[in-house]
């Protein structure tokens, strides 16, 4: 016997799953919290499973069954919207919510431009970005929190498929009063800096990538500072606390500390990081997530997103 649940219940469920908070979801949906809570409880009875873990002080979190429903509900609701437009013989305009993941260090550079282009093209879609580290983005796609993510190709397992947008080589950063800063166009070898204090971007997968660069050359860095913020790394360097390695190169050399950093090209043959669009393998993408990927590919413009910013 077919289970009966309503499209309204599914839409309510989608918002609660995204916000992980009943009060915030009720506010966004413009319904009372009791109405929303009753709808979710009825949906759980209809499907015969618990969809959320209720945590008294930390809101709600999807169960494994809830994550499966979330992934399937996206395409169901999108198909319903398309059916509505086709019956009315209307133009099929994309609408609804879309959550896309983006790696935190690159979010300030890419998210605003992507949002601007996407909003112009699909004004009825509410695009939100989940800014997080690589590990959180991977988990969020597995849990159905975001449909796709713009990130680096680090830590991805076989459950994910991706498309390469750009290959970003590492570069070395020094303070403007560093002896090598006087010749910024002259490539340097990483060995020249081995005895100097190193500032490491301390994010999972990122730190392993940077430490592996030294290992490939038979070097051991003198790690002096472990820093989790991209701009914080640049500020530490600008104040003379050491040198660092980064990939994403900004158009400006100024830092939040008020001083400049000098990027230096590496003469060593070192692997780049790949900027990729990722989604869960074997999942059916919604038209909204496909549209998001199209915008990213267009902005990428043949291999250089940074040049278009």
PyMOL commands that set and color helices and strands:
alter all, ss='L'
color gray80, all
select helices_A, chain A and resi 7-19+22-29+33-47+64-87+104-121+134-142+179-183+190-193+206-216+230-238+287-300+305-308
alter helices_A, ss='H'
color red, helices_A
select strands_A, chain A and resi 52-55+59-62+96-103+125-132+148-152+160-168+171-175+197-201+222-227+243-246+261-265+273-280
alter strands_A, ss='S'
color yellow, strands_A
deselect
rebuild
show_as cartoon
